[in-house]
């Protein structure tokens, strides 16, 4: 009986084993695979973003990320506390993540070099490292709102990083993490990540730097709440610079208030004030309703429109149409707007691009606010004729000014010079004619008179002719839905040189406190920027004479002389490091970067946990602190780049790259 029982028991065991090995093999094998292995995604290096001279504005660096295989942790609570202390995490949260997964969990991604060294030094079982890509912006806050920033997952979250995310992102890699029956773990790369594609912008980082520097100076002088500068080449519709203040450092965007990360040039709207008289007057002249010499009676400073009495800022009587623009007469502009009538004025407003996004390809672009004619009140035509009752973006205004400068043809502004063929602005828009060439010439001549003897005299430059129009408008209190009695928008839109414009520029200052008029707050900023940018671009002077101010802005031996830098040259006291030596610092000493290319310096700074400011291009020629100096964790360091033997100074005399670097 015992033998029979044992035989039956053996048959049952064999049958069960056969069932497990044959019938349930696939299901059990899949379950074991799920329990013992995990495929994770490894971020790919994003494509480099260049300016028009092929200087990198955004690149990717390789940094450490930390993951855990909980099955191999010897004391999960202890490991969680150690890691939390080093990586500034919540120990309980980390311990909970360990308990919820046996084979894999991320501990922290894209950590600093200092944190990586401390974790490695702790020698914790079950803790491993994986190289990932972190976005790095070598010029810090330069063009930050245009470039945007990237999240921990390698996806663009704002600016051009978001707009061209598919082009820049590349293909993530795949890593397989396995744990065997004994709890031993190993990883292997199933598919390496593929780098994203490069992108070339129309921005010129040197012009961008000049614009940002002068805007920051104006912000300090006027105590304005916010400011924007947009510079465009009216011949090609390429945007050369977009500067905003306040700005932010996209390398550390997590600590930045959301408001400071907004690109006001494309997203914020404001009432343009008297700058909009360029639209009203050009439309009236183009329709043959007036000419620059015609005399208009300006009502001794007041006019009744739609039952509302509108006062001018002065008691003007007879003024020529040119005088209306020169003196910025509201009454004169309203009288010309009344000649046009609502429908015709509205047609020109839309033709100049107001009321629609420009299509530049940046996220969050506002169309502005232009009410259809059938929603206009009787007094609306009076308000719109002088730039009130309508809301525009700075980018729309600079496009209008560029159309006048380019002979009356409107072109969609361009930001992308090389990249995805279908990208907005990548190809020159055929353009549409708005006003006749003769009218455009007459308008630029009137704008010149504004600078010579009108409200724009503070925009005059030595050696160069320019023209423009000031604007001053009341800001709207969002809560009260009424005009502020204290805060104004001061602006100046101009072109230079006058007869063959190379730049069109708009300066907008929001709520300046010292003097709120465009003539005193914004026009001097135009002059300060233009008299530095024109020599940099190699534009010959078209006016006789010179001055110390112009000589100070003489063209440098190369564009790199004006490379973005908060300090124009390395400090005289900075000792010259010994060439050819690179010190890998393990004890907190400053390496010798001399002769190293920018990317290599950026990579080593990241490895050392430093916060670098990289100025210029080419090879490192000077640094602060000096080589061998003691360093604190996350210390700011400054490295100047140039080309040895080609000049002196912070940026040296470095020529722009002749060919696009391999990416």
C-alpha positions in Angstrom: 0.0 0.0 0.0 2.8 2.3 0.9 4.5 1.7 -2.4 1.3 2.4 -4.3 0.8 5.7 -2.4 4.4 6.7 -3.1 3.9 5.9 -6.8 0.7 7.9 -7.0 2.4 10.9 -5.3 5.3 10.7 -7.7 2.9 10.6 -10.7 1.1 13.7 -9.3 4.5 15.6 -8.8 5.6 14.6 -12.3 2.3 15.7 -13.8 2.5 19.0 -12.0 6.1 19.5 -13.1 5.2 18.7 -16.7 2.4 21.2 -16.5 4.6 23.9 -15.2 7.4 23.1 -17.7 5.2 22.7 -20.7 1.7 24.1 -20.2 2.6 27.2 -18.1 6.1 27.8 -19.4 5.3 30.9 -21.4 3.4 32.6 -18.7 5.8 31.8 -15.9 8.8 32.8 -18.1 7.2 36.1 -18.9 6.5 36.7 -15.2 10.1 35.9 -14.3 11.3 38.2 -17.0 9.2 41.0 -15.5 10.4 40.4 -12.1 14.1 40.0 -13.0 14.6 42.7 -15.7 13.5 46.2 -16.5 14.1 48.3 -19.6 14.6 52.0 -18.9 14.9 54.9 -21.3 18.1 56.9 -21.4 17.8 60.5 -22.6 19.5 61.4 -25.9 21.8 64.5 -26.3 19.8 67.3 -27.8 21.0 69.0 -30.9 23.2 72.1 -30.5 21.5 75.5 -31.0 23.8 78.0 -32.7 23.6 81.7 -33.5 24.0 82.9 -37.0 27.8 82.9 -36.7 27.7 79.3 -35.5 28.5 80.1 -31.9 26.7 77.6 -29.6 23.9 79.0 -27.5 22.7 75.6 -26.1 24.5 72.2 -25.9 24.2 68.9 -24.0 26.7 67.7 -21.5 27.0 64.1 -20.1 26.3 63.9 -16.3 25.5 61.1 -13.8 22.1 59.9 -12.8 21.7 57.5 -9.9 19.4 54.4 -9.8 18.8 51.6 -7.4 18.2 47.9 -7.6 16.2 47.4 -4.4 16.7 43.7 -4.4 20.4 44.3 -3.8 20.0 46.9 -1.0 21.3 45.4 2.3 19.6 47.9 4.6 17.1 50.0 2.6 16.4 52.4 5.4 20.1 53.2 5.9 20.7 53.6 2.2 17.7 55.9 1.9 18.9 58.1 4.7 22.5 58.4 3.3 21.2 59.2 -0.2 18.7 61.7 1.0 21.3 63.6 2.9 23.7 63.8 -0.1 21.0 64.4 -2.8 18.7 66.6 -0.7 15.8 64.1 -1.0 13.1 63.0 1.4 14.3 59.8 3.1 10.8 58.4 3.7 9.8 59.0 0.1 13.0 57.3 -1.1 12.4 54.3 1.2 8.9 54.0 -0.1 10.2 53.8 -3.7 12.6 51.1 -2.7 9.8 49.1 -1.2 7.5 49.4 -4.3 10.0 48.0 -6.8 12.4 45.0 -6.7 14.4 45.5 -9.8 14.8 49.2 -10.6 13.9 52.7 -9.4 15.5 56.1 -10.1 17.1 57.8 -7.1 18.0 61.1 -8.7 18.7 62.2 -12.2 21.3 64.6 -13.6 23.1 65.2 -10.3 26.1 67.4 -9.8 29.6 66.2 -10.0 30.1 66.8 -6.3 27.0 64.7 -5.4 28.2 62.0 -7.7 31.6 61.8 -5.9 29.9 61.7 -2.5 27.5 58.9 -3.5 30.4 56.9 -5.0 32.4 57.4 -1.8 29.5 56.0 0.3 29.9 52.6 -1.5 26.3 51.6 -1.1 25.3 48.2 -2.3 22.5 48.2 -5.0 23.2 51.8 -6.0 24.4 52.4 -9.6 25.1 55.2 -12.1 24.0 55.9 -15.6 25.3 58.7 -17.9 22.6 61.0 -19.2 22.5 64.3 -21.0 21.9 67.6 -19.3 21.1 70.8 -21.3 23.7 73.5 -20.8 23.5 77.2 -21.9 27.1 78.5 -22.1 26.0 82.2 -22.3 23.8 82.0 -19.2 20.9 84.5 -19.4 21.6 85.6 -22.9 18.5 85.3 -25.1 17.1 83.1 -22.3 13.4 83.7 -23.2 14.0 82.9 -26.9 16.0 79.7 -26.2 13.7 78.5 -23.4 14.8 75.5 -21.2 14.6 71.7 -21.0 13.0 69.4 -18.4 14.6 66.5 -16.6 13.2 64.1 -19.2 15.1 65.9 -22.0 12.0 67.6 -23.5 11.8 71.3 -24.3 9.5 73.2 -22.0 9.7 76.8 -23.4 11.0 78.9 -26.2 12.7 77.4 -29.2 13.5 74.3 -27.2 9.8 73.7 -27.0 8.9 74.9 -30.5 11.5 72.7 -32.2 11.5 69.9 -29.6 11.0 67.1 -32.2 13.9 68.4 -34.3 16.3 68.9 -31.4 15.4 65.9 -29.1 16.9 63.0 -30.9 16.0 59.3 -30.1 16.3 58.1 -26.5 18.4 55.0 -25.8 17.3 51.9 -24.0 19.1 50.2 -21.1 18.2 46.7 -19.8 18.7 46.1 -16.0 18.6 42.5 -14.8 18.5 40.8 -11.4 19.3 37.1 -11.2 18.0 34.5 -8.7 20.8 35.3 -6.3 20.0 39.1 -6.3 23.0 40.0 -8.5 22.3 42.9 -10.8 23.8 44.1 -14.1 22.9 46.4 -16.9 23.5 46.5 -20.6 22.7 48.9 -23.4 20.0 47.6 -25.7 20.0 50.7 -28.0 22.4 53.7 -27.7 20.8 57.1 -27.7 20.9 59.1 -31.0 21.8 62.8 -30.8 19.3 65.4 -31.9 19.8 67.6 -34.9 21.4 71.0 -34.9 19.6 74.3 -35.3 20.9 77.6 -36.5 19.1 80.8 -35.4 19.1 84.2 -37.0 20.2 85.7 -33.7 23.7 87.3 -33.4 24.9 86.7 -29.9 27.1 89.8 -30.0 24.2 92.0 -31.0 22.1 90.2 -28.4 24.6 90.9 -25.8 24.8 94.6 -26.7 21.0 94.9 -26.6 20.8 93.1 -23.2 23.6 95.2 -21.7 22.1 98.5 -22.7 18.6 97.4 -21.7 19.8 96.4 -18.3 21.5 99.8 -18.0 18.3 101.5 -18.9 16.3 99.4 -16.4 18.6 100.6 -13.6 18.5 104.2 -14.8 14.7 104.5 -15.2 13.7 101.9 -12.6 11.3 100.4 -15.1 9.3 97.3 -14.2 10.0 95.5 -17.5 11.8 96.1 -20.8 12.1 94.6 -24.3 14.4 95.3 -27.2 13.9 93.7 -30.6 16.3 94.2 -33.5 15.6 93.0 -37.1 17.4 93.2 -40.4 14.6 94.8 -42.6 16.3 93.5 -45.8 15.9 89.9 -44.8 13.3 90.0 -42.0 15.8 88.1 -39.8 15.6 88.8 -36.1 19.1 89.7 -34.9 18.3 90.1 -31.2 15.4 89.8 -28.7 16.4 91.0 -25.2 14.1 91.0 -22.2 14.4 92.3 -18.7 14.1 90.9 -16.1 15.7 87.8 -17.6 16.8 84.5 -16.1 19.4 81.7 -16.3 18.0 78.7 -18.1 20.7 76.5 -16.4 18.8 77.2 -13.1 15.3 77.8 -14.3 13.6 76.0 -11.4 14.3 78.9 -9.0 13.1 81.6 -11.5 9.6 83.2 -11.1 7.4 82.2 -14.0 6.9 85.8 -15.0 10.6 86.4 -15.7 10.6 83.5 -18.1 8.0 85.0 -20.4 9.2 86.2 -23.8 7.4 89.6 -23.7 8.4 90.3 -27.3 6.0 87.7 -28.6 3.6 87.1 -25.7 2.9 90.5 -24.0 0.6 93.1 -25.5 0.5 96.8 -24.9 -1.0 100.0 -26.4 1.6 101.3 -28.8 0.7 105.0 -28.4 2.2 107.4 -30.9 4.5 104.8 -32.7 1.2 103.7 -34.2 0.9 107.0 -36.0 3.3 105.5 -38.6 0.4 103.3 -39.6 -2.2 106.1 -39.8 0.0 108.5 -41.7 1.4 106.0 -44.2 -2.1 104.7 -44.9 -3.4 108.2 -45.5 -0.5 109.2 -47.8 -0.7 105.9 -49.7 -4.4 106.4 -50.3 -3.7 109.8 -51.8 -5.6 111.6 -49.1 -2.7 113.8 -48.1 1.1 114.3 -48.6 4.0 115.2 -46.2 3.8 118.9 -47.0 0.0 119.4 -46.7 -1.1 121.7 -43.9 -3.6 120.3 -41.4 -5.3 122.5 -38.7 -4.8 120.7 -35.4 -7.7 122.4 -33.6 -5.5 124.4 -31.1 -4.9 121.2 -29.2 -8.4 119.5 -29.0 -10.9 117.6 -31.1 -14.3 116.1 -30.5 -14.7 112.5 -31.7 -17.8 110.3 -31.1 -18.9 112.7 -28.3 -15.6 112.6 -26.6 -13.2 115.6 -26.3 -9.6 114.6 -26.9 -6.8 116.9 -25.9 -3.4 117.1 -27.5 -0.2 117.4 -25.4 0.2 121.0 -26.8 -1.9 123.6 -28.4 -1.0 123.0 -32.1 -2.6 125.1 -34.8 -1.5 124.5 -38.4 1.0 121.7 -38.9 2.2 119.9 -42.0 1.7 116.2 -42.1 5.4 115.9 -41.4 4.9 118.3 -38.5 2.2 116.0 -37.1 4.6 113.2 -36.9 7.5 115.4 -35.7 5.5 116.9 -32.9 3.5 113.7 -32.3 0.1 115.5 -32.5 -2.8 113.3 -31.5 -5.3 115.7 -33.1 -3.5 115.7 -36.4 -3.3 111.9 -36.5 -7.0 111.7 -35.6 -7.9 114.1 -38.5 -6.0 111.9 -40.9 -7.6 108.8 -39.5 -11.1 110.4 -40.0 -10.2 111.0 -43.7 -9.4 107.3 -44.0 -12.5 106.1 -42.3 -12.8 103.0 -40.1 -12.9 100.4 -42.9 -9.8 101.7 -44.7 -7.8 102.2 -41.5 -8.7 98.7 -40.4 -7.6 97.3 -43.7 -4.1 98.9 -43.3 -3.9 97.8 -39.7 -4.4 94.2 -40.7 -2.1 94.5 -43.7 0.7 95.5 -41.4 0.2 92.3 -39.5 -1.7 93.6 -36.4 -4.4 91.3 -35.1 -2.6 88.1 -36.2 0.4 86.2 -35.0 3.5 86.9 -37.1 4.2 83.1 -37.3 7.8 83.4 -36.1 7.5 80.0 -34.5 7.9 80.7 -30.8 5.3 79.3 -28.4 2.8 81.6 -26.8 2.7 84.2 -29.5 -0.2 86.6 -29.0 -2.2 88.0 -32.0 -2.7 91.2 -30.1 -6.1 92.8 -29.8 -7.7 94.4 -32.9 -11.5 94.7 -32.8 -13.4 94.2 -36.0 -14.8 97.3 -37.5 -18.4 96.3 -36.8 -17.4 96.4 -33.1 -15.9 99.9 -33.2 -17.6 102.7 -31.2 -18.0 106.2 -32.7 -14.8 107.3 -30.8 -12.8 104.2 -31.6 -11.3 105.6 -34.8 -10.0 108.6 -32.9 -8.3 106.3 -30.3 -6.9 103.9 -32.8 -5.5 106.6 -35.0 -3.2 107.7 -32.2 -2.3 104.2 -31.0 -4.9 103.6 -28.2 -7.8 101.2 -28.0 -5.6 98.6 -29.8 -3.1 96.1 -28.3 0.0 94.9 -30.1 3.2 92.9 -29.4 6.7 94.3 -29.8 7.3 91.7 -32.6 4.4 93.1 -34.6 5.6 96.7 -34.2 9.1 95.9 -35.4 7.7 94.0 -38.4 5.6 97.1 -39.3 8.7 99.4 -39.0 10.8 97.0 -41.1 8.1 97.0 -43.8 8.4 100.8 -44.1 12.2 100.5 -44.1 12.1 97.9 -46.8 10.2 100.0 -49.3 6.7 99.2 -48.1 6.9 95.4 -48.3 5.9 93.4 -45.3 7.8 90.2 -44.6 7.1 87.7 -41.9 9.9 87.9 -39.3 12.4 85.0 -39.3 14.2 83.3 -36.4 15.4 80.1 -37.9 18.3 80.3 -40.3 19.1 76.6 -40.7 17.2 73.5 -39.4 13.9 71.9 -40.2 12.9 72.8 -43.8 9.2 73.3 -42.7 10.1 75.4 -39.7 8.3 78.7 -39.4 10.5 81.4 -40.8 13.1 79.0 -42.2 12.3 80.3 -45.7 11.9 83.9 -46.7 8.2 84.7 -47.0 7.5 86.3 -50.4 6.0 89.3 -48.7 3.1 91.6 -49.5 3.3 95.3 -50.6 1.4 97.6 -48.2 2.5 101.0 -49.3 4.2 102.2 -52.5 8.0 102.7 -52.6 7.6 106.4 -52.9 5.4 106.6 -49.8 7.9 104.4 -47.9 10.7 106.9 -48.8 8.5 109.8 -47.7 7.8 108.0 -44.4 11.4 107.4 -43.6 12.2 111.0 -44.5 9.5 112.1 -42.0 11.0 109.7 -39.4 14.3 111.4 -39.9 12.8 114.8 -39.1 11.4 113.3 -35.9 15.0 112.5 -34.8 16.4 115.8 -36.1 13.9 118.3 -34.6 11.1 116.4 -33.0 10.4 114.1 -30.1 13.2 111.7 -31.1 16.2 114.1 -30.9 17.7 111.9 -28.1 18.1 109.1 -30.7 20.6 111.1 -32.8 23.9 109.4 -33.4 27.2 110.7 -34.5 28.3 109.5 -38.0 25.0 107.7 -38.8 21.6 108.9 -40.0 18.6 107.4 -38.4 14.9 107.9 -38.1 12.2 106.8 -35.8 9.1 107.5 -33.8 8.5 107.8 -30.0 5.6 106.4 -28.2 4.1 107.1 -24.7 0.9 105.3 -23.6 -0.9 104.7 -20.4 -0.8 101.2 -19.0 -4.0 99.4 -18.1 -4.6 98.3 -14.5 -5.7 94.7 -15.0 -7.8 94.6 -11.8 -9.6 97.9 -12.3 -9.9 97.5 -16.2 -9.0 101.2 -16.4 -5.9 103.3 -17.4 -3.3 103.8 -14.8 -2.7 107.4 -13.7 0.9 106.6 -12.8 2.3 103.9 -15.0 3.2 104.4 -18.7 4.8 102.5 -21.6 7.7 104.4 -23.1 8.9 103.2 -26.5 10.9 104.2 -29.5 10.9 102.5 -33.0 13.7 103.4 -35.3 15.8 102.5 -38.4 19.5 103.1 -39.3 21.1 104.1 -41.6 18.3 106.1 -43.0 18.6 105.6 -46.8 19.8 102.0 -46.7 18.5 100.6 -43.4 20.5 97.7 -42.0 18.7 97.5 -38.6 15.2 98.2 -37.4 14.9 98.4 -33.6 12.1 98.7 -31.1 12.8 99.6 -27.4 9.9 99.3 -25.0 10.1 100.2 -21.3 7.2 99.3 -19.0 6.4 101.7 -16.1 9.7 103.7 -16.0 9.7 105.8 -12.9 12.2 108.6 -13.6 10.7 109.9 -16.9 7.9 108.0 -18.6 8.1 109.6 -22.0 9.5 107.7 -25.0 11.8 110.6 -25.9 13.7 110.4 -22.6 13.3 106.8 -21.5 13.5 104.7 -24.7 15.1 106.8 -27.5 18.5 107.0 -25.7 18.5 103.2 -25.5 18.1 103.0 -29.3 21.0 105.4 -29.8 23.3 103.5 -27.3 22.6 100.2 -29.0 22.7 101.4 -32.6 26.0 103.2 -32.3 27.6 99.9 -31.1 25.8 97.6 -33.5 26.3 99.5 -36.7 30.2 99.5 -36.5 30.1 95.9 -35.4 28.2 95.0 -38.6 30.7 96.9 -40.6 28.2 99.6 -41.8 30.1 102.6 -43.1 29.2 106.0 -41.7 26.9 108.1 -43.9 27.3 111.4 -42.1 30.5 113.5 -42.0 32.4 114.1 -38.8 33.1 111.9 -35.8 33.1 112.0 -32.1 34.7 110.2 -29.1 31.5 108.3 -28.6 31.6 106.9 -32.1 35.3 106.2 -31.9 34.6 104.2 -28.7 32.3 102.1 -30.7 34.7 101.5 -33.6 34.4 98.1 -35.3 36.5 95.5 -33.5 39.0 93.3 -35.3 36.5 90.5 -35.2 32.9 89.8 -34.0 34.2 88.0 -30.9 35.5 91.3 -29.5 31.9 92.0 -28.6 31.2 88.5 -27.4 28.6 88.2 -24.7 30.4 88.9 -21.4 29.4 90.9 -18.3 33.1 91.9 -18.1 34.7 93.2 -21.3 38.2 91.8 -20.6 39.9 89.5 -18.2 41.2 91.2 -15.1 44.7 92.6 -15.5 45.8 90.8 -12.3 44.8 87.4 -13.6 48.0 85.4 -14.0 48.6 83.6 -17.3 48.3 79.9 -16.6 51.0 77.6 -17.9 50.0 76.3 -21.3 49.3 72.7 -22.1 48.5 71.5 -18.6 45.0 70.3 -17.5 44.6 69.6 -13.8 41.8 67.2 -12.9 40.8 68.5 -9.5 39.8 66.0 -6.9 40.6 68.3 -4.0 38.7 71.5 -4.9 41.5 73.3 -6.9 40.8 75.3 -10.0 42.1 73.5 -13.1 44.2 75.2 -15.8 41.9 75.6 -18.7 44.3 77.4 -21.0 44.2 76.1 -24.6 41.1 74.0 -24.0 38.0 74.4 -26.4 34.7 75.7 -25.0 32.9 72.4 -25.0 35.7 70.6 -23.2 35.8 73.4 -20.5 32.1 73.2 -20.1 32.2 69.4 -19.7 35.0 69.6 -17.1 33.2 72.4 -15.2 30.2 70.2 -15.0 32.3 67.3 -13.8 33.7 69.5 -11.0 30.4 70.9 -10.0 31.3 74.5 -10.9 29.0 77.2 -12.3 30.9 78.5 -15.3 30.5 81.8 -17.2 32.1 81.2 -20.6 32.9 84.4 -22.5 34.0 84.5 -26.1 34.9 81.7 -28.5 37.8 79.5 -29.5 40.3 78.4 -26.9 40.5 79.4 -23.2 43.0 82.2 -22.8 42.3 83.4 -19.2 40.3 82.4 -16.2 39.2 83.6 -12.8 40.0 82.2 -10.2 43.5 81.4 -11.3 44.7 77.8 -11.8 45.3 76.1 -8.5 43.0 78.3 -6.4 40.8 76.7 -3.9 37.2 76.2 -5.0 34.0 76.0 -3.0 31.1 73.7 -4.1 29.1 75.2 -7.0 31.4 78.2 -7.1 31.0 80.6 -10.0 34.1 80.7 -12.3 34.8 82.8 -15.4 36.8 81.6 -18.4 37.6 83.9 -21.4 38.1 82.4 -24.8 39.9 83.6 -27.9 42.4 82.4 -30.5 46.0 82.6 -29.5 48.2 84.8 -31.6 45.2 86.7 -33.1 44.8 89.5 -30.6 44.4 90.3 -26.9 41.4 90.8 -24.7 38.7 88.7 -23.3 37.4 87.3 -26.5 40.6 87.6 -28.5 40.2 88.1 -32.2 38.3 85.0 -33.1 36.7 84.7 -36.5 33.3 83.1 -36.8 33.4 79.4 -37.7 33.7 78.8 -41.4 31.7 75.7 -41.4 29.0 74.2 -39.2 30.6 71.9 -36.6 29.7 68.2 -36.9 26.9 67.5 -34.4 
